[in-house]
Amino acid sequence: MRIVIQRVTHASVTIDGAIKSAIGEGMLILIGIEEADTQEDIQWLCKKIVNLRIFPDENGVMNKSILENGGDILVVSQFTLMASTKKGNRPSYIRAARPETAIPLYEEFCEELSIALLKPVQTGTFGADMKVELINDGPVTILIDSKVKE
């Protein structure tokens, strides 16, 4: 799994002109899923996400986790995170999991992340044409690949 975490002051997902989900301060997480991903990837990422110290403390230092600051999380599926650009100019998405594999893993990831966060996470709709709006706070943007744990 590959994720992009963006610390935000606001984020929302609009589908067919209607807002599906919106959050205030917290994290927008874009997630790409590959065929080789498992429950182990989900558990490792969820623990990493909720304990990642990217929110400011009273001195303005990034020293607090989302659990400590009480923020919200919005999760959006994005198969293009699995793109390979090694050959030519047209990205290949061969590493991206097919929907029959990706949807259950996406749903399980959102459920496990809600448990780790101690409250529900907001979501987009898997496979939908979504308009994602955000105000990146900082900006703080972090990439994590569950296959690269060093």
PyMOL commands that set and color helices and strands:
alter all, ss='L'
color gray80, all
select helices_A, chain A and resi 39-51+66-69+79-82+99-117
alter helices_A, ss='H'
color red, helices_A
select strands_A, chain A and resi 2-15+18-23+26-32+55-56+62-64+72-77+122-123+130-145
alter strands_A, ss='S'
color yellow, strands_A
deselect
rebuild
show_as cartoon
